[in-house]
Amino acid sequence: MIADGLCRDCLTLEPGPGPCCQICGSRRLLRHPELATLSIAHIDCDAFYASVEKRDRPELHDKPVIVGGGRRGVVSAACYTARLYGVRSAMPMFKALALCPDAVVIKPDISKYSGVGRHIRAIMQDVTPLVEPLSIDEAFLDLTGTEMLHGGPPARTLAALAKRVEKDEGLTVSVGLSYNKSLAKIASDLDKPQGFSVLGRGDAQDFLAGQPVSLIWGVGKALKGQLEQAGIRKIGDLLDYEEAGLILRFGSIGKGLYRFARGEDERRVTSNAEVKSISAETTFNLDLSSLESLEAELWPLCEKVSRRLKRAQLAGHAAVLKLKTARFSLITRQRRLDDPTQLASRLFKAAQSLLTREVDGRSFRLIGIGCDDLCPAKFADPPSLLEPDRKRKVAVEAVMDRLRDKLGDGAIQLGRGFKTQQPNCPKSG
């Protein structure tokens, strides 16, 4: 058993009582009375997309960087310099550029970010097999029982992991350590960037009590308003209610509210969390209303989803079309397929029929395509009497995929793909 201290630089477990480590002189000391016993962590890369771009372009080191689409798109990520101006993820680009007009804007390169994310995840899996990804740049880890393997408590292993990510990938991460997933995720956001925060059983409830109810996952604007009408503004206000009373007043989420306020979360870290859907979407610089122009934007998204399905070794039973009107009304339509697919051509055909029904003179600012009800790839695109040339389509796409993997995404296109060469310059996701 160790004392309640850790030097995050030299990884000494007993750095001494002062403000600096007695071994290396670092001030990056971590102290907590439960440091030796906590093992559930959340790791989040700091301003991931923007940090990758700054790493790859050192001349941008001191400049505000925004990763996102054109003026009609949204901010995918903002570096910490840009955040000083008020720029935030998911903010409309026009608003972000009004706040920070000197920002360097970079179009997202998802394939590059995914590759970096895979490298970081591999580093995580070196320390524990129980890694539950939430996105390409964050994950939960369960390090329970790894003390003998790594020669120290999870806190030390996590500090070493953060140092390795910085050394190998040139990026920083923030770590949250606690006794359950909810609190670990909250902790990782307390001291960004390059932070390491701890919430233990002895201090979690006191910490939560003073936090706004909006900190609770699932509490959006509507539920926050309902809670405030009931006089519940802080998480600590929930402690005055019985579980049954919260369920009666707020429905099934009342159970979660009751438990969260008490620092309870029984969910386990699972390394095989099921992927429920795979999708891609794009926001236009200029609204589109014609079927031809919308189809031109739909096709490359179908190809993107097709590639993502193949990389994940999955297939989908349903195609889902997503549209957002110029007035921000969201429309989703779904079509069940005869059998599961990975083919861009089948996704496009299904989505095209759904799209045709929606094109009625309205203008649209966004289109997306997704695949739901996923299954293993071995069930994808079996021979069909209703589609005699399906086997040929599978073979053609396989050849195209190999060429793109070798030469790049633009190496080969079907004739339909050339329709996308227009000045709309969308922001894709």
N, C-alpha and C positions, 0 to 999 in steps of 0.2 A: 504494500500500500504506500502511496506517495503522499507528500504534503500537498497543499492546495495551490501550488504555484508551478508555472511552466514558462520558460523562455522560448518565444516563437522563432527566434533566430538560431540559437545554438542547440535548442531542444533539451536544455537542462531541466530536470524535473524539480530541482530545489534551487532556484536562482538566488535565494537570499531574501532578507526582509526589506531591503531598500527599494528605491524606485528603479534601480538598474540591476541587471544581471551581474552577479559577482564573478561569473566565468568570462563573459564576452563583453559586458558593458552595455548591452542593448537595453532600451527602455520598453521594448515590445514584450511586456510581461503579462501573463494571463493568470488571474487568481480567482478561485471560487472554491468554497468548502466541499463541493460535490464533484470536483474536477476528476477525481480518480474513479468515479462510479458511473458516469453518464456515457451512453454509447450510441444514441440515435442522432444523426447529423443531417443537416441540409447544406449542400454546397452550391453556390451560385456564382457564376463568372461575372466579373464587374464590367458593366456596359459592354457586353460581349462583342456584338457586331462592330461597334465603333473601336473597341480595343484591338480587334484583329486588324482593322484597317490601319490604325496608328502603328501597330507593330510592323506591318508590311511597308509602311510609308513613313519613315522616321521624320521626314520634313514636316509632318503634320503634328508632331509631338505636342507643341504648345498651342495649337489652333483648335477652335471649336469645330467638332466634326459631327455631322448628322447623317445617319444612314437611313435612306428613305427614297420614295418615288418623286414624281414631279409635283407641281403645286397642288394638284388635285389628290395626291396620295397622302399617306400619313407617315409619321416618324416611326421607323422600325427600332432605332436605337439612337441615343445621343451620348456623347462622351461627357465626362464630368465638367469639363470646361463649358460646354454648351448648356449644361444643366444650370450653371450659375446664372444664365440669362432667363431661366424659366422654361427651357425646352424639356419636354417629357415624351416618353414613348407613347404611341397612339395619338399624339397631337396632330391635327391637320398640318400639312407642310406649310401652307400659306401663313398660318399663325406662328409656326416655329421660325420661319424666315423673317417675319415681322419683329419677333423678339430678338433674333440673333442674325441680322442681315449679312454679317461677315463670315457666317459658317461655311465650311467646306461640305458640300452635299455629295454623297457617294451612293450610287445605286447598289442595292443589296446583292451580294454574291452568295446565295444560299448554299450552293454546292461547296464553296470554300469554307463557309462557316460550319457546315455539317462535317466536313473532313476534320477540322480542328476539334469539333465537339466529340467526334469518335475517339480521337487521340486522348482527350482529357478523360473520357469515360473509361478507356482502357487503363489509365493510371488509377482511377477509382477502383476498378475491378482487380487491380493488383493487391489492394489492401483488404477487400472483402468481396465475396460473391454476391452479397445482398445489396445491389445497387438498383434503385428504382428511378429511372429517368422521368423527369417532368417535361423537359424540352431538351433541345440540343445543348443548352448551357447550364442546366441545373439538375440536381438529383438528390434523392434521399439515400443515405447509407446507414446500414446497421452493422456496427462493429462489435456487437456483443460477443464475448468469448475470444477476442483476438489478442488479448494481452500477451499470452505466451508466444504466439506467432511473431508479433512485432516487438517484443521485449519492452513493453510499456503500455500504459492505458490508451484508450481511443483518442483522448485529447492530444497526446503526443504524436500519435500516428497521423491524425488530421493535420496537425501543424507541419509535419514532414511532407504530407501530400501537397499542401499548399505551396511549399517551397519547391517541390519537384515540378508542379505545373508552371510555376514562374520560370524555373530554369529550362525546362524542356520546350515549353510553348511560348514563353515570353509574355504571359498573361497572368493577371492576378485573380484570385477568387476570394469570396467571403464565406466564412464558415459559421454555422449556427449549431450548437451542441446542446442537447437536452435529453429528456427521458421519453418524449414522444414526438411524432411527426409535426403536429401543429405548432408546438413550441419551438422545435428546431428551425422550422421555416421562418417563424417570426424573428428568432434570434439572428439568423443570417442577414437580416436586413437592418439590424440595429447599428452597425458600425461600418457601413460601406464607405469607400472601397477598401479592400485588403483587410477586412475585419475578421474578428473571431470573438463571438459573444456566446455566453452560457446562460441558460435558464434552468435552474434545478428545482427539485420538489419543494425546497424550503423557501424559495423566493418567487416562484412562478405566479402564484395566486395574487400576491401583493402587487407584483408588476402589472398583471392583467387588470386589476381592479381600477387603476387610474387611466386605462387606455380607452379611446372611443370605441363604440360598438362597431364602427365601420372596419375595425381591424379584423373582425371575425369573417372568415371565408364564407361567402354566400350572402353576406349582408350588403345588398346593393342599395340604390337610392330609395326604392319603394319601401323595402323592409326597414331601412334606417328611419324613414319617416314614421312608419307605424310604431317602431320602438320608442321614438322620441315623443310621440303622442301619448304613450303609456308612461312617460317620465323616465325612460331608460336611455340615458345618453352615454354613460360609461359602462364598461363591462362589469364593473363592481356592482352596478345597480341590479344586475341579474341575480345576484346572490340573495336578494330578498324574496325571490319567487321559488315556489315548488316546481318540480319538473312537469307535473300534470297541469299546473296552471299555465305554464308557458306553451305547452302543446295545445291546450284548449284555445288559447288566444291567438297563437301564431302558426298553428298547424304542425306538421311533422318536423319542421326545422327547430321547433321549440326544444326538442330533445337535444339537438346539437348545441343550442344556445346555453342550455343548462350545464352541459358537460364542459363546454369550452370555458365558461366562466370559472370553472373549478380546476382548470388545467388538465382535463381528462381527454384522452384520445386513445382508443384501443386498436387503431389500425396498425397493421404490421407493414414493415418495409418488404415489398415483394419485387423480386428481380424479373418476374415474367408478367408484368402488368399488361393487360390485353389492349392492343391497338384497336380502337373502335371504328375509325374512319381515316381515310387519306384524301386530302383535298388540295386545291390550288385556286387562287383567285387573283384578279387584277383590277385596280382602280384606274379609270381613264382620266386624262387631262381635260378632255372635252366630252360632254355627254354624247352618248350614241343612241340612235333610235331605229336605224334600219336593220333588217334581219341580216343582210350581207355583212355589214360592219361588225355586228355582234358575233356572227359566226366566225369571222376572221380572228377575233380575240379568243373565242372559245376553243378553237382547234389547238393552239400551242399549250393551253392549259390541260387539255385532254392528254397530250403527249407527256406533259410534266407529271400528271397523276399516274399515267401508265408506267413511267420510269420509276416513280416512287414505290408503286406496288411491286414491281419486279425486284427492286433492291431490298424491299422488306419481305420478299418471298410470300406475298399475299395476293389474293384475288377478291373481287367484290361482287355481291349479288345484286346491288342496286346502284344506279346512277342518280346523283342529287345535283340539281341545278340551283344556283344561288344568283339572285339579281338584287340590286339596290337601285331604286329609282332616284331621279334628280332631287326628289323631296325626302330622300333618306328612308323610304319605306322598304323593308326587307321582304323579299319573296323567295320562298324555297319550294321546289317541286321535285318529286321523286318518281323514278320509274324502275320497277322490278325487272330484272333480266331473266331470260329463260334459264341461263346457267351462269356461274361466276366468270368474270373476265379480268384480264390484265391489258387488253388491247385498247389503244387510243381510238381506233376506228369504231369500235363498238360503243365506247363511252360517248364519242361524238354523236353517233347516230341516235342514241337514246336521248342525249341532252338536246340535240337539234330539234327533235319532235316536241320536247317540252318548251323550248325557247320559241318555236313558231307560234305557239298558243298565246304567249305573253306579249309578243310584238304587236302593238295595237296603236302606235303613235306616241306612246309614252317615251320619255328620255330616260336613259339609264347611266349611272355613274360607275357601276361595278358589275362584274360577272365572275362567277366561280363555278367549279365543277368538283364533285367529290364522289367517293366510292364508299358505300356503307355495307354493313352485314358481311364482314370480311371472313375469309377462310384460307386455309393453306393453298399455296400456289399450285400444288399438284392437281387441284380440281379446276384449274382455269381453262376456259375455252376448249371444251371437248368437241370432237367432230359433231356436226349438226346437219341433218337433212334439210333444215330450213335455210341453212347458209352453207352451200356446198363449197365455197371458196375459203372457208374459215381457216383450214389447215394452211393454205397458201399465205393468208394474212399473218398468221402466227410466225411463219418462216420469214416473211419479208420484214416484220418488225424486229425479229431476232437479229437479222443481218444489220438493220439500221442501228440497233442498240449497240452492237459490237463496234461499228464504225464510229459512232458518237463517243463511246468510251475511249476509243483510241485517238480520235482526231478532234474531239470537241463537239458540243451540241449542234453547232451550225454546219457540221461536215456534210450532212445530207438532209434533204427535206422532201416531203411529198408536195405535189403541185398545190394542194390546198394551203400548205404552209406559207407560200409566197404571198398570200393575201395579207399577211400580217405586216408586210413592209410598208407602213404608213406612218405619218408624223404624229401619231397620238401619244407615243412614248409612255405607256402605262407603267404603273408600279405594280409589280407582281409579288405574290406570296405563295 
